[in-house]
Amino acid sequence: MELWDIYDEAREKTGRTAVRDVTPFRAGEYHLVVHIAVFSEDGRMLIQRRALTKSAGGLWDITAGGSALAGETSGEAACRELFEELGLRLELPRPSFTVNFDRGFDDVFLVRAEPPLSSLVLQEEEVCDAKWATLEEILSMLDEGKFIDYRRHFLELLFEMDCGYGMILR
């Protein structure tokens, strides 16, 4: 059972929690989501292919992401998701930007690091493959229906904003 904190529109915790896929959200209630985009020095993004058993199974996605668990900050959630999905420990000091959506807040972390693909530990229930890709390759996969259906401008923004901070933790 996955518990999420419920926030108000000002991003303040309400003191209530929700059970994922069980608790209905009332009007004015939100939850916290994180996405992490890891970029190489040459500007490619580390992308993952979702496990076939997941929603949108078999599609490629940005490096990692998911919902924050009750009690977690967005930074803690981002570090946990990155480690759970790819076995990667990175220092993620703060989100690069936040996207508001109808059910919550999505904190997006951009980081520059170059872990070798051979060092990744893929969580079988979540991820079945990972690779480095350019923006052009990702947009081509998007056009072919092989990438999660993000807005093109969002993907382009990730590459434009790649200011790159962070370091691999051993």
MDTraj code that builds the backbone (N, CA, C; nanometers):
import mdtraj as md
import numpy as np

residues = "MET GLU LEU TRP ASP ILE TYR ASP GLU ALA ARG GLU LYS THR GLY ARG THR ALA VAL ARG ASP VAL THR PRO PHE ARG ALA GLY GLU TYR HIS LEU VAL VAL HIS ILE ALA VAL PHE SER GLU ASP GLY ARG MET LEU ILE GLN ARG ARG ALA LEU THR LYS SER ALA GLY GLY LEU TRP ASP ILE THR ALA GLY GLY SER ALA LEU ALA GLY GLU THR SER GLY GLU ALA ALA CYS ARG GLU LEU PHE GLU GLU LEU GLY LEU ARG LEU GLU LEU PRO ARG PRO SER PHE THR VAL ASN PHE ASP ARG GLY PHE ASP ASP VAL PHE LEU VAL ARG ALA GLU PRO PRO LEU SER SER LEU VAL LEU GLN GLU GLU GLU VAL CYS ASP ALA LYS TRP ALA THR LEU GLU GLU ILE LEU SER MET LEU ASP GLU GLY LYS PHE ILE ASP TYR ARG ARG HIS PHE LEU GLU LEU LEU PHE GLU MET ASP CYS GLY TYR GLY MET ILE LEU ARG".split()
xyz = np.array([
    [0.0854, -0.1180, 0.0000],
    [0.0000, 0.0000, 0.0000],
    [0.0898, 0.1240, 0.0000],
    [0.0675, 0.2101, -0.0966],
    [0.1475, 0.3319, -0.1111],
    [0.0676, 0.4507, -0.0593],
    [0.1236, 0.5222, 0.0398],
    [0.0574, 0.6400, 0.0979],
    [0.1207, 0.7670, 0.0453],
    [0.0350, 0.8639, 0.0090],
    [0.0798, 0.9955, -0.0374],
    [0.0271, 1.1026, 0.0568],
    [0.1090, 1.2058, 0.0804],
    [0.0584, 1.3242, 0.1499],
    [-0.0369, 1.3974, 0.0565],
    [-0.1387, 1.4583, 0.1127],
    [-0.2304, 1.5425, 0.0357],
    [-0.1962, 1.6880, 0.0656],
    [-0.1846, 1.7672, -0.0405],
    [-0.1491, 1.9089, -0.0319],
    [-0.2671, 1.9946, -0.0739],
    [-0.2643, 2.1216, -0.0287],
    [-0.3623, 2.2177, -0.0792],
    [-0.3007, 2.2907, -0.1982],
    [-0.3744, 2.3852, -0.2559],
    [-0.3254, 2.4540, -0.3768],
    [-0.2024, 2.5399, -0.3516],
    [-0.1767, 2.5757, -0.2259],
    [-0.0568, 2.6527, -0.1914],
    [0.0625, 2.5605, -0.1632],
    [0.0443, 2.4310, -0.1869],
    [0.1472, 2.3292, -0.1670],
    [0.1795, 2.3074, -0.0189],
    [0.0812, 2.3306, 0.0636],
    [0.0925, 2.3022, 0.2071],
    [0.0276, 2.1672, 0.2346],
    [0.0920, 2.0865, 0.3195],
    [0.0328, 1.9582, 0.3559],
    [-0.0948, 1.9825, 0.4358],
    [-0.1972, 1.9033, 0.4045],
    [-0.3264, 1.9187, 0.4723],
    [-0.3348, 1.8363, 0.6004],
    [-0.2398, 1.7441, 0.6190],
    [-0.2465, 1.6527, 0.7333],
    [-0.3165, 1.5226, 0.6982],
    [-0.3739, 1.5165, 0.5786],
    [-0.4391, 1.3946, 0.5316],
    [-0.3452, 1.3177, 0.4396],
    [-0.3688, 1.1882, 0.4278],
    [-0.2938, 1.1068, 0.3328],
    [-0.3925, 1.0345, 0.2410],
    [-0.3423, 0.9915, 0.1285],
    [-0.4216, 0.9164, 0.0314],
    [-0.3542, 0.7827, 0.0072],
    [-0.4334, 0.6806, -0.0141],
    [-0.3829, 0.5505, -0.0565],
    [-0.3880, 0.5484, -0.2089],
    [-0.2737, 0.5200, -0.2698],
    [-0.2656, 0.5202, -0.4163],
    [-0.3752, 0.4330, -0.4772],
    [-0.4422, 0.4880, -0.5781],
    [-0.5472, 0.4196, -0.6537],
    [-0.6687, 0.3796, -0.5698],
    [-0.6796, 0.4327, -0.4466],
    [-0.7946, 0.3994, -0.3612],
    [-0.8655, 0.5261, -0.3147],
    [-0.7897, 0.6179, -0.2521],
    [-0.8484, 0.7381, -0.1954],
    [-0.8823, 0.8383, -0.3055],
    [-1.0079, 0.8795, -0.3157],
    [-1.0412, 0.9829, -0.4150],
    [-0.9943, 1.1200, -0.3642],
    [-0.9435, 1.2002, -0.4554],
    [-0.9033, 1.3358, -0.4205],
    [-1.0243, 1.4269, -0.4276],
    [-1.0388, 1.5115, -0.3283],
    [-1.1460, 1.6114, -0.3283],
    [-1.0988, 1.7328, -0.4089],
    [-1.1911, 1.8192, -0.4415],
    [-1.1546, 1.9442, -0.5100],
    [-1.0549, 2.0195, -0.4226],
    [-0.9495, 2.0704, -0.4835],
    [-0.8491, 2.1474, -0.4102],
    [-0.7453, 2.0626, -0.3387],
    [-0.7441, 1.9317, -0.3650],
    [-0.6433, 1.8436, -0.3049],
    [-0.5471, 1.7946, -0.4137],
    [-0.4192, 1.7845, -0.3769],
    [-0.3146, 1.7525, -0.4733],
    [-0.2123, 1.6590, -0.4119],
    [-0.1308, 1.5968, -0.4996],
    [-0.0187, 1.5176, -0.4496],
    [0.1086, 1.5575, -0.5242],
    [0.2215, 1.5080, -0.4744],
    [0.3535, 1.5471, -0.5238],
    [0.4139, 1.4344, -0.6074],
    [0.4602, 1.4718, -0.7265],
    [0.5247, 1.3794, -0.8202],
    [0.6630, 1.4356, -0.8515],
    [0.7566, 1.3476, -0.8856],
    [0.8914, 1.3910, -0.9243],
    [0.9322, 1.3246, -1.0559],
    [1.0132, 1.3944, -1.1326],
    [1.0786, 1.3390, -1.2505],
    [1.2256, 1.3789, -1.2442],
    [1.3103, 1.2898, -1.2892],
    [1.4542, 1.3142, -1.2905],
    [1.5037, 1.2910, -1.4326],
    [1.5792, 1.3869, -1.4860],
    [1.6406, 1.3727, -1.6184],
    [1.7914, 1.3833, -1.6004],
    [1.8610, 1.2735, -1.6273],
    [2.0068, 1.2688, -1.6159],
    [2.0652, 1.2894, -1.7550],
    [2.1576, 1.3851, -1.7651],
    [2.2211, 1.4190, -1.8927],
    [2.3702, 1.3884, -1.8885],
    [2.4232, 1.3437, -2.0027],
    [2.5670, 1.3212, -2.0174],
    [2.6341, 1.4534, -2.0543],
    [2.7642, 1.4542, -2.0493],
    [2.8402, 1.5749, -2.0860],
    [2.8138, 1.6164, -2.2306],
    [2.7864, 1.5197, -2.3180],
    [2.7622, 1.5541, -2.4586],
    [2.6150, 1.5833, -2.4878],
    [2.5328, 1.5971, -2.3820],
    [2.3960, 1.6425, -2.3988],
    [2.2919, 1.5358, -2.4250],
    [2.3271, 1.4083, -2.4105],
    [2.2279, 1.3025, -2.4264],
    [2.1590, 1.2781, -2.2912],
    [2.0343, 1.2309, -2.2975],
    [1.9596, 1.1998, -2.1754],
    [1.9560, 1.0487, -2.1554],
    [1.9711, 1.0080, -2.0303],
    [1.9530, 0.8681, -1.9941],
    [1.8028, 0.8416, -1.9913],
    [1.7566, 0.7481, -2.0742],
    [1.6142, 0.7157, -2.0788],
    [1.5952, 0.5693, -2.0408],
    [1.4738, 0.5381, -1.9962],
    [1.4425, 0.4010, -1.9564],
    [1.3203, 0.3521, -2.0323],
    [1.3156, 0.2217, -2.0500],
    [1.1983, 0.1593, -2.1135],
    [1.1163, 0.0935, -2.0037],
    [0.9898, 0.1298, -1.9976],
    [0.9007, 0.0791, -1.8935],
    [0.8754, -0.0701, -1.9112],
    [0.8695, -0.1411, -1.7986],
    [0.8407, -0.2847, -1.8014],
    [0.7070, -0.3080, -1.8710],
    [0.6962, -0.4191, -1.9400],
    [0.5756, -0.4506, -2.0170],
    [0.4526, -0.4639, -1.9290],
    [0.4704, -0.4963, -1.8013],
    [0.3578, -0.5139, -1.7098],
    [0.3063, -0.3826, -1.6512],
    [0.3753, -0.2720, -1.6735],
    [0.3351, -0.1409, -1.6217],
    [0.2359, -0.0732, -1.7165],
    [0.1671, 0.0303, -1.6664],
    [0.0885, 0.1127, -1.7583],
    [0.1878, 0.1767, -1.8553],
    [0.1471, 0.1921, -1.9796],
    [0.2374, 0.2400, -2.0859],
    [0.3584, 0.1473, -2.0991],
    [0.3364, 0.0181, -2.0726],
    [0.4438, -0.0807, -2.0791],
    [0.5104, -0.0850, -2.2149],
    [0.6421, -0.0956, -2.2126],
    [0.7212, -0.1036, -2.3345],
    [0.7580, 0.0298, -2.3947],
    [0.6995, 0.1379, -2.3440],
    [0.7339, 0.2705, -2.3966],
    [0.8575, 0.3246, -2.3253],
    [0.9318, 0.4077, -2.3962],
    [1.0486, 0.4739, -2.3382],
    [1.0025, 0.5951, -2.2585],
    [1.0815, 0.6334, -2.1580],
    [1.0463, 0.7423, -2.0669],
    [1.1741, 0.8157, -2.0267],
    [1.1571, 0.9327, -1.9664],
    [1.2755, 1.0040, -1.9174],
    [1.3392, 0.9207, -1.8061],
    [1.4508, 0.9630, -1.7531],
    [1.5344, 0.8807, -1.6663],
    [1.4580, 0.8098, -1.5556],
    [1.3827, 0.8820, -1.4742],
    [1.3093, 0.8192, -1.3637],
    [1.2000, 0.9137, -1.3168],
    [1.1071, 0.8592, -1.2401],
    [1.0019, 0.9430, -1.1849],
    [0.9002, 0.8619, -1.1088],
    [0.8167, 0.9341, -1.0337],
    [0.7109, 0.8695, -0.9584],
    [0.6538, 0.9629, -0.8541],
    [0.5653, 0.9099, -0.7733],
    [0.4995, 0.9886, -0.6685],
    [0.5806, 0.9872, -0.5401],
    [0.5803, 1.1014, -0.4708],
    [0.6441, 1.1089, -0.3391],
    [0.5578, 1.0326, -0.2398],
    [0.6220, 0.9583, -0.1519],
    [0.5515, 0.8865, -0.0464],
    [0.5254, 0.9813, 0.0704],
    [0.4273, 0.9485, 0.1512],
    [0.3955, 1.0315, 0.2681],
    [0.5214, 1.0534, 0.3515],
    [0.5444, 1.1796, 0.3867],
    [0.6601, 1.2156, 0.4686],
    [0.7846, 1.2511, 0.3905],
    [0.7878, 1.2228, 0.2599],
    [0.9061, 1.2528, 0.1795],
    [0.9021, 1.3946, 0.1244],
    [1.0197, 1.4563, 0.1154],
    [1.0342, 1.5791, 0.0367],
    [1.0474, 1.5367, -0.1090],
    [1.0393, 1.6323, -0.2003],
    [1.0554, 1.5958, -0.3408],
    [1.1971, 1.5451, -0.3673],
    [1.2966, 1.6021, -0.3012],
    [1.4347, 1.5551, -0.3183],
    [1.4522, 1.4119, -0.2712],
    [1.3929, 1.3790, -0.1583],
    [1.4001, 1.2409, -0.1076],
    [1.3297, 1.1456, -0.2031],
    [1.2138, 1.1873, -0.2539],
    [1.1395, 1.1033, -0.3481],
    [1.2194, 1.0825, -0.4766],
    [1.2827, 1.1884, -0.5270],
    [1.3614, 1.1782, -0.6501],
    [1.4789, 1.0823, -0.6308],
    [1.5489, 1.0950, -0.5195],
    [1.6616, 1.0050, -0.4919],
    [1.6141, 0.8605, -0.4807],
    [1.5025, 0.8389, -0.4119],
    [1.4489, 0.7032, -0.3960],
    [1.4087, 0.6446, -0.5306],
    [1.3337, 0.7207, -0.6114],
    [1.2883, 0.6703, -0.7414],
    [1.4071, 0.6352, -0.8321],
    [1.5073, 0.7211, -0.8350],
    [1.6248, 0.6976, -0.9186],
    [1.6963, 0.5704, -0.8752],
    [1.7071, 0.5495, -0.7442],
    [1.7732, 0.4295, -0.6945],
    [1.6870, 0.3053, -0.7180],
    [1.5580, 0.3150, -0.6892],
    [1.4703, 0.1987, -0.7073],
    [1.4641, 0.1541, -0.8529],
    [1.4512, 0.2476, -0.9441],
    [1.4313, 0.2125, -1.0845],
    [1.5600, 0.1752, -1.1567],
    [1.6719, 0.2441, -1.1235],
    [1.7959, 0.2244, -1.1990],
    [1.9169, 0.1878, -1.1132],
    [1.8991, 0.1796, -0.9811],
    [2.0110, 0.1473, -0.8938],
    [2.1147, 0.2579, -0.8890],
    [2.0732, 0.3797, -0.9161],
    [2.1642, 0.4935, -0.9280],
    [2.1465, 0.5875, -0.8097],
    [2.2558, 0.6177, -0.7428],
    [2.2524, 0.7132, -0.6313],
    [2.3169, 0.8433, -0.6777],
    [2.2374, 0.9497, -0.6815],
    [2.2877, 1.0808, -0.7194],
    [2.2489, 1.1824, -0.6132],
    [2.3318, 1.2830, -0.5992],
    [2.2976, 1.3966, -0.5142],
    [2.2083, 1.4883, -0.5970],
    [2.0897, 1.5164, -0.5452],
    [1.9936, 1.6017, -0.6160],
    [1.9560, 1.7168, -0.5235],
    [2.0268, 1.8291, -0.5308],
    [2.0082, 1.9351, -0.4319],
    [1.8712, 2.0024, -0.4299],
    [1.8104, 2.0266, -0.5445],
    [1.6790, 2.0918, -0.5477],
    [1.6207, 2.0766, -0.6869],
    [1.4872, 2.0870, -0.6988],
    [1.4281, 2.0745, -0.8323],
    [1.4677, 2.1923, -0.9210],
    [1.4785, 2.1652, -1.0496],
    [1.5091, 2.2701, -1.1468],
    [1.3862, 2.3531, -1.1780],
    [1.2693, 2.2888, -1.1786],
    [1.1432, 2.3604, -1.1975],
    [1.0283, 2.2695, -1.1563],
    [0.9092, 2.3295, -1.1452],
    [0.7891, 2.2559, -1.1081],
    [0.6825, 2.2762, -1.2146],
    [0.6158, 2.1677, -1.2500],
    [0.5032, 2.1729, -1.3418],
    [0.3781, 2.1419, -1.2602],
    [0.2817, 2.2322, -1.2630],
    [0.1542, 2.2058, -1.1963],
    [0.0646, 2.1290, -1.2926],
    [-0.0059, 2.0290, -1.2419],
    [-0.1018, 1.9549, -1.3236],
    [-0.2303, 1.9389, -1.2442],
    [-0.3329, 1.8847, -1.3048],
    [-0.4663, 1.8861, -1.2425],
    [-0.4716, 1.8165, -1.1072],
    [-0.3876, 1.7187, -1.0818],
    [-0.3901, 1.6463, -0.9545],
    [-0.2709, 1.6763, -0.8640],
    [-0.1818, 1.7682, -0.9061],
    [-0.0683, 1.7918, -0.8175],
    [0.0423, 1.8781, -0.8722],
    [0.1590, 1.8527, -0.8142],
    [0.2808, 1.9272, -0.8429],
    [0.3872, 1.8277, -0.8873],
    [0.4553, 1.8571, -0.9972],
    [0.5598, 1.7699, -1.0502],
    [0.6922, 1.8448, -1.0443],
    [0.7769, 1.8077, -0.9474],
    [0.9094, 1.8681, -0.9362],
    [1.0041, 1.7944, -1.0291],
    [1.0702, 1.8697, -1.1172],
    [1.1591, 1.8119, -1.2178],
    [1.3035, 1.8445, -1.1808],
    [1.3835, 1.7388, -1.1698],
    [1.5251, 1.7519, -1.1347],
    [1.6081, 1.7251, -1.2592],
    [1.6996, 1.8170, -1.2902],
    [1.7931, 1.7993, -1.4009],
    [1.9317, 1.7826, -1.3417],
    [2.0038, 1.6832, -1.3887],
    [2.1361, 1.6563, -1.3330],
    [2.2297, 1.6086, -1.4433],
    [2.3546, 1.6437, -1.4314],
    [2.4553, 1.5962, -1.5246],
    [2.5400, 1.4918, -1.4533],
    [2.5406, 1.3736, -1.5085],
    [2.6201, 1.2619, -1.4556],
    [2.6307, 1.1604, -1.5679],
    [2.7355, 1.0793, -1.5657],
    [2.7527, 0.9816, -1.6732],
    [2.7769, 0.8416, -1.6194],
    [2.6760, 0.7852, -1.5554],
    [2.6961, 0.6473, -1.5098],
    [2.7011, 0.5537, -1.6302],
    [2.7960, 0.4595, -1.6301],
    [2.7971, 0.3622, -1.7401],
    [2.6691, 0.2776, -1.7357],
    [2.6144, 0.2453, -1.8510],
    [2.4928, 0.1645, -1.8549],
    [2.5141, 0.0319, -1.7820],
    [2.6362, -0.0192, -1.7875],
    [2.6652, -0.1474, -1.7218],
    [2.6559, -0.1386, -1.5699],
    [2.6577, -0.0166, -1.5144],
    [2.6498, -0.0006, -1.3685],
    [2.5060, 0.0104, -1.3186],
    [2.4104, 0.0228, -1.4107],
    [2.2706, 0.0377, -1.3703],
    [2.2136, -0.0956, -1.3239],
    [2.1277, -0.0892, -1.2241],
    [2.0570, -0.2070, -1.1746],
    [1.9089, -0.1799, -1.1975],
    [1.8530, -0.2398, -1.3018],
    [1.7158, -0.2127, -1.3408],
    [1.6179, -0.2896, -1.2525],
    [1.5187, -0.2195, -1.2007],
    [1.4136, -0.2835, -1.1209],
    [1.3178, -0.3523, -1.2180],
    [1.3184, -0.4848, -1.2199],
    [1.2429, -0.5620, -1.3198],
    [1.0950, -0.5265, -1.3249],
    [1.0344, -0.4948, -1.2111],
    [0.8921, -0.4620, -1.2080],
    [0.8621, -0.3276, -1.2734],
    [0.9630, -0.2431, -1.2874],
    [0.9433, -0.1070, -1.3386],
    [1.0096, -0.0820, -1.4743],
    [1.1304, -0.1358, -1.4928],
    [1.2158, -0.0974, -1.6051],
    [1.2730, -0.2210, -1.6739],
    [1.2703, -0.2227, -1.8088],
    [1.3279, -0.3376, -1.8793],
    [1.4497, -0.3018, -1.9644],
    [1.4822, -0.1727, -1.9776],
    [1.5989, -0.1340, -2.0568],
    [1.6313, 0.0118, -2.0267],
    [1.7525, 0.0514, -2.0594],
    [1.7951, 0.1913, -2.0455],
    [1.9005, 0.2195, -2.1516],
    [1.9047, 0.3444, -2.1962],
    [2.0052, 0.3850, -2.2945],
    [2.0170, 0.5368, -2.2933],
    [2.1212, 0.5877, -2.3583],
    [2.1406, 0.7301, -2.3762],
    [2.0785, 0.7706, -2.5095],
    [2.0131, 0.8884, -2.5143],
    [1.9487, 0.9331, -2.6381],
    [1.9567, 1.0851, -2.6513],
    [1.9670, 1.1304, -2.7754],
    [1.9640, 1.2731, -2.8056],
    [1.8186, 1.3199, -2.8088],
    [1.7977, 1.4505, -2.8085],
    [1.6634, 1.5049, -2.8220],
    [1.6005, 1.4584, -2.9534],
    [1.6770, 1.4602, -3.0605],
    [1.6237, 1.4193, -3.1902],
    [1.5776, 1.2740, -3.1866],
    [1.6546, 1.1866, -3.1235],
    [1.6153, 1.0455, -3.1125],
    [1.4873, 1.0311, -3.0299],
    [1.4776, 1.1058, -2.9215],
    [1.3589, 1.0991, -2.8357],
    [1.2362, 1.1507, -2.9102],
    [1.2505, 1.2622, -2.9808],
    [1.1365, 1.3162, -3.0560],
    [1.0934, 1.2205, -3.1671],
    [1.1880, 1.1519, -3.2266],
    [1.1547, 1.0521, -3.3285],
    [1.0768, 0.9361, -3.2644],
    [1.1214, 0.8902, -3.1474],
    [1.0494, 0.7840, -3.0760],
    [0.9096, 0.8314, -3.0370],
    [0.8983, 0.9575, -2.9968],
    [0.7679, 1.0146, -2.9625],
    [0.6750, 1.0102, -3.0845],
    [0.7252, 1.0537, -3.2009],
    [0.6466, 1.0535, -3.3244],
    [0.6040, 0.9125, -3.3650],
    [0.6874, 0.8136, -3.3343],
    [0.6594, 0.6744, -3.3708],
    [0.5730, 0.6032, -3.2666],
    [0.5362, 0.6740, -3.1589],
    [0.4565, 0.6119, -3.0538],
    [0.5349, 0.5189, -2.9641],
    [0.6674, 0.5362, -2.9599],
    [0.7536, 0.4497, -2.8791],
    [0.7986, 0.5164, -2.7494],
    [0.7588, 0.6425, -2.7275],
    [0.7977, 0.7191, -2.6089],
    [0.6709, 0.7651, -2.5385],
    [0.6750, 0.7759, -2.4068],
    [0.5604, 0.8261, -2.3305],
    [0.5127, 0.9559, -2.3956],
    [0.3846, 0.9767, -2.3979],
    [0.3239, 1.0882, -2.4709],
    [0.3360, 1.2214, -2.3960],
    [0.4605, 1.2678, -2.3782],
    [0.4830, 1.4012, -2.3227],
    [0.4622, 1.5033, -2.4340],
    [0.4361, 1.6256, -2.3954],
    [0.4328, 1.7336, -2.4943],
    [0.5754, 1.7565, -2.5442],
    [0.5873, 1.7782, -2.6730],
    [0.7195, 1.8008, -2.7338],
    [0.7930, 1.9151, -2.6642],
    [0.7182, 2.0214, -2.6317],
    [0.7808, 2.1380, -2.5695],
    [0.8403, 2.1042, -2.4330],
    [0.7774, 2.0126, -2.3612],
    [0.8313, 1.9701, -2.2317],
    [0.9662, 1.9009, -2.2512],
    [0.9729, 1.8103, -2.3467],
    [1.0997, 1.7396, -2.3730],
    [1.2073, 1.8372, -2.4213],
    [1.1684, 1.9291, -2.5077],
    [1.2640, 2.0295, -2.5558],
    [1.3123, 2.1171, -2.4406],
    [1.2220, 2.1514, -2.3496],
    [1.2593, 2.2321, -2.2334],
    [1.3615, 2.1604, -2.1462],
    [1.3446, 2.0297, -2.1268],
    [1.4418, 1.9542, -2.0473],
    [1.5816, 1.9689, -2.1059],
    [1.5927, 1.9561, -2.2373],
    [1.7233, 1.9666, -2.3024],
    [1.7757, 2.1104, -2.2997],
    [1.6869, 2.2082, -2.3152],
    [1.7298, 2.3487, -2.3111],
    [1.7784, 2.3881, -2.1735],
    [1.7132, 2.3354, -2.0704],
    [1.7461, 2.3738, -1.9331],
    [1.8598, 2.2917, -1.8740],
    [1.9078, 2.1925, -1.9449],
    [2.0121, 2.1066, -1.8896],
    [2.1318, 2.1900, -1.8477],
    [2.1221, 2.2432, -1.7247],
    [2.2323, 2.3231, -1.6700],
    [2.3326, 2.2324, -1.6001],
    [2.2901, 2.1113, -1.5686],
    [2.3779, 2.0080, -1.5166],
    [2.4410, 2.0392, -1.3824],
    [2.3877, 1.9837, -1.2786],
    [2.4544, 1.9866, -1.1481],
    [2.4327, 1.8514, -1.0851],
    [2.5036, 1.8258, -0.9784],
    [2.4886, 1.6980, -0.9107],
    [2.6113, 1.6125, -0.9337],
    [2.6228, 1.5070, -0.8560],
    [2.7362, 1.4174, -0.8719],
    [2.6937, 1.2775, -0.8310],
    [2.7634, 1.1798, -0.8876],
    [2.7343, 1.0415, -0.8534],
    [2.7873, 1.0141, -0.7138],
    [2.7068, 0.9523, -0.6315],
    [2.7484, 0.9130, -0.4982],
    [2.7901, 0.7655, -0.5022],
    [2.9011, 0.7357, -0.4493],
    [2.9523, 0.5968, -0.4510],
    [2.9120, 0.5239, -0.3254],
])
top = md.Topology()
chain = top.add_chain()
for i, resn in enumerate(residues, 1):
    res = top.add_residue(resn, chain, resSeq=i)
    for name in ("N", "CA", "C"):
        top.add_atom(name, md.element.get_by_symbol(name[0]), res)
traj = md.Trajectory(xyz[None], top)
